[in-house]
Amino acid sequence: MLPDGSVAFSDSTTYAVKIAGAETDVFRMYTRPFPPEPITDRFIQADRERRLRDLNATPDEDLGGITTMDGVSLESPARVRRRRLRHIENLQYGSEVPVVRDLGTTWDGHIWVVRRGEEPTSNGPIDVISLDGRYMGSYPAGIARMPAAFGPDGLVAFIERDEFGVESVVVRRLAGS
């Protein structure tokens, strides 16, 4: 959502951020020349292997699964693993690797766009575009990450996990705000 009530969105296959109003269709589009990359059999095989490695490396206690309100697991780790394995085996892939990985908007109307990284499944730089469509610059890949939320006066919130896996909200002010 942008300050004027319009919405920024992207279908992710190309670098095209579209702006639409509540009462109107798309009335503005910001593009950058980053073409989509076709998904190959090699990509699909590498992605499945990565997902399987991640699943195999996940300890039973971190698998999650269906739980009750008080956190009691209703599924055995073996059942959760089988379900996730079936999911990996049955994944459907599109024809292109998404160019836009994430999108966010600030209170003052800046649009943050996370591009894909060097690897098809990695995050790359974060581009910042002003409400009037000016490219403001990019945060290099690995230096910054997309905030979980944007606040007023340059405040941003991140969800961070400590060494025990406990999540907390950390609020920071962006430099130059």
RODO-2510 file (C-alpha; in nm, 4 decimals, decimal comma):
residues 177
     n   res          X          Y          Z
     1     m     0,0000     0,0000     0,0000
     2     l     0,1273     0,3447    -0,0878
     3     p     0,0486     0,6702     0,0994
     4     d    -0,2046     0,7797    -0,1646
     5     g    -0,4044     0,4562    -0,1242
     6     s    -0,2727     0,2929    -0,4398
     7     v    -0,1039    -0,0471    -0,4381
     8     a     0,2346    -0,1570    -0,5769
     9     f     0,2575    -0,5133    -0,7079
    10     s     0,4501    -0,7330    -0,9501
    11     d     0,3874    -1,0706    -1,1116
    12     s     0,7585    -1,1414    -1,0477
    13     t     0,8479    -1,2883    -1,3882
    14     t     0,9781    -0,9555    -1,5197
    15     y     1,1009    -0,6430    -1,3483
    16     a     0,7762    -0,4515    -1,3804
    17     v     0,6334    -0,2894    -1,0669
    18     k     0,2758    -0,1864    -1,1346
    19     i     0,0786     0,0782    -0,9455
    20     a    -0,3002     0,0547    -0,9300
    21     g    -0,5597     0,2620    -0,7473
    22     a    -0,8633     0,1389    -0,5586
    23     e    -1,0960     0,2881    -0,8200
    24     t    -0,8683     0,2455    -1,1216
    25     d    -0,6708    -0,0141    -1,3078
    26     v    -0,2903     0,0009    -1,3396
    27     f    -0,1987     0,3648    -1,3991
    28     r     0,1812     0,3517    -1,3667
    29     m     0,4530     0,0929    -1,4220
    30     y     0,8219     0,1011    -1,3289
    31     t     1,0530    -0,1297    -1,5216
    32     r     1,4222    -0,2129    -1,5205
    33     p     1,6046    -0,4154    -1,7867
    34     f     1,6455    -0,7465    -1,6026
    35     p     1,5125    -1,0213    -1,8276
    36     p     1,3669    -1,3417    -1,6873
    37     e     1,5708    -1,6606    -1,7105
    38     p     1,4099    -1,9782    -1,8420
    39     i     1,3762    -2,2666    -1,5974
    40     t     1,5774    -2,5634    -1,7214
    41     d     1,5772    -2,9296    -1,6235
    42     r     1,9154    -2,8634    -1,4620
    43     f     1,7616    -2,5888    -1,2461
    44     i     1,4733    -2,8172    -1,1409
    45     q     1,7115    -3,1002    -1,0487
    46     a     1,9388    -2,8647    -0,8491
    47     d     1,6419    -2,7110    -0,6671
    48     r     1,4991    -3,0510    -0,5709
    49     e     1,8419    -3,1699    -0,4512
    50     r     1,8819    -2,8531    -0,2397
    51     r     1,5368    -2,8993    -0,0859
    52     l     1,6104    -3,2657    -0,0084
    53     r     1,9457    -3,1739     0,1524
    54     d     1,7695    -2,9098     0,3650
    55     l     1,4992    -3,1573     0,4695
    56     n     1,7547    -3,4270     0,5569
    57     a     1,9595    -3,1766     0,7590
    58     t     1,6572    -3,0598     0,9618
    59     p     1,6485    -3,2161     1,3111
    60     d     1,3212    -3,3854     1,4094
    61     e     1,2464    -3,1208     1,6715
    62     d     1,2628    -2,8433     1,4081
    63     l     1,0280    -3,0082     1,1577
    64     g     0,7119    -2,8508     1,2953
    65     g     0,4006    -3,0060     1,1509
    66     i     0,0439    -2,9796     1,2720
    67     t     0,0282    -2,8748     1,6375
    68     t    -0,2406    -2,8005     1,8955
    69     m    -0,2954    -2,4542     2,0464
    70     d    -0,0560    -2,5397     2,3291
    71     g     0,2180    -2,6514     2,0890
    72     v     0,1773    -3,0279     2,1176
    73     s     0,2616    -3,1975     1,7874
    74     l    -0,0114    -3,4094     1,6323
    75     e     0,2263    -3,5670     1,3806
    76     s     0,5333    -3,7816     1,4216
    77     p     0,8582    -3,6488     1,2701
    78     a     0,8543    -3,9447     1,0262
    79     r     0,5093    -3,8470     0,9015
    80     v     0,6112    -3,4806     0,8605
    81     r     0,9214    -3,5886     0,6650
    82     r     0,7123    -3,8133     0,4358
    83     r     0,4663    -3,5288     0,3710
    84     r     0,7458    -3,2826     0,2921
    85     l     0,9199    -3,5384     0,0704
    86     r     0,5967    -3,5874    -0,1303
    87     h     0,5691    -3,2092    -0,1597
    88     i     0,9243    -3,1832    -0,2998
    89     e     0,8621    -3,4689    -0,5441
    90     n     0,5389    -3,3086    -0,6686
    91     l     0,6576    -2,9490    -0,6990
    92     q     0,5434    -2,7740    -1,0146
    93     y     0,7750    -2,5197    -1,1747
    94     g     0,6904    -2,2255    -1,3952
    95     s     0,8676    -2,1542    -1,7209
    96     e     1,0854    -1,8705    -1,5854
    97     v     1,2862    -1,7907    -1,2734
    98     p     1,1200    -1,4913    -1,1025
    99     v     1,3107    -1,1646    -1,1368
   100     v     1,1313    -0,9947    -0,8451
   101     r     1,1743    -1,1899    -0,5194
   102     d     1,0008    -0,9502    -0,2781
   103     l     0,8357    -0,6090    -0,2750
   104     g     0,7694    -0,3601     0,0049
   105     t     0,6602     0,0002     0,0431
   106     t     0,7588     0,2624     0,2991
   107     w     0,5366     0,5180     0,4682
   108     d     0,6748     0,7931     0,2434
   109     g     0,6026     0,5944    -0,0732
   110     h     0,9394     0,4449    -0,1599
   111     i     0,9158     0,1020    -0,3183
   112     w     1,1725    -0,1615    -0,2228
   113     v     1,2239    -0,4369    -0,4790
   114     v     1,4350    -0,7456    -0,4044
   115     r     1,5802    -0,8840    -0,7283
   116     r     1,6953    -1,2407    -0,7746
   117     g     2,0585    -1,3090    -0,6976
   118     e     2,3362    -1,4842    -0,8838
   119     e     2,1774    -1,8204    -0,8127
   120     p     1,8186    -1,8663    -0,9320
   121     t     1,6848    -1,9204    -0,5794
   122     s     1,8939    -1,6533    -0,4035
   123     n     1,8078    -1,2949    -0,3188
   124     g     2,0061    -1,0227    -0,4913
   125     p     2,0234    -0,6462    -0,4467
   126     i     1,7353    -0,4385    -0,3114
   127     d     1,6400    -0,1535    -0,5449
   128     v     1,4664     0,1544    -0,4069
   129     i     1,2269     0,3470    -0,6323
   130     s     1,0589     0,6762    -0,5380
   131     l     0,6835     0,7193    -0,5667
   132     d     0,7323     0,9249    -0,8834
   133     g     0,9373     0,6460    -1,0420
   134     r     1,2946     0,7671    -0,9886
   135     y     1,5515     0,4944    -0,9258
   136     m     1,7056     0,5947    -0,5898
   137     g     1,9770     0,3278    -0,5779
   138     s     2,0336    -0,0274    -0,4589
   139     y     2,1465    -0,1994    -0,1441
   140     p     2,4002    -0,4658    -0,2495
   141     a     2,3089    -0,8321    -0,2041
   142     g     2,4138    -0,9609     0,1364
   143     i     2,4461    -0,6118     0,2878
   144     a     2,0780    -0,5458     0,3543
   145     r     1,7637    -0,7554     0,3721
   146     m     1,3993    -0,6710     0,3276
   147     p     1,2447    -0,5462     0,6527
   148     a     0,9416    -0,7290     0,7908
   149     a     0,7726    -0,3877     0,8267
   150     f     0,8348    -0,0223     0,7523
   151     g     0,7474     0,2486     1,0026
   152     p     0,7430     0,6284     1,0041
   153     d     1,0554     0,8459     0,9900
   154     g     1,2821     0,5781     0,8437
   155     l     1,2080     0,3106     1,1041
   156     v     1,2201    -0,0510     0,9887
   157     a     1,1452    -0,3723     1,1768
   158     f     1,3170    -0,7073     1,1353
   159     i     1,2302    -1,0455     1,2830
   160     e     1,5478    -1,1950     1,4277
   161     r     1,6043    -1,5369     1,5798
   162     d     1,8484    -1,5904     1,8676
   163     e     2,0700    -1,8945     1,9270
   164     f     1,7756    -2,0754     2,0920
   165     g     1,5407    -2,0128     1,8001
   166     v     1,3394    -1,7485     1,9858
   167     e     1,2108    -1,4759     1,7554
   168     s     1,2081    -1,1085     1,8483
   169     v     1,1275    -0,7854     1,6681
   170     v     1,4215    -0,5501     1,6227
   171     v     1,3511    -0,1911     1,5167
   172     r     1,6196     0,0194     1,3497
   173     r     1,6350     0,3573     1,1801
   174     l     1,7692     0,3658     0,8252
   175     a     2,0813     0,5768     0,7808
   176     g     2,0023     0,9168     0,6333
   177     s     1,6417     0,9203     0,7616
***
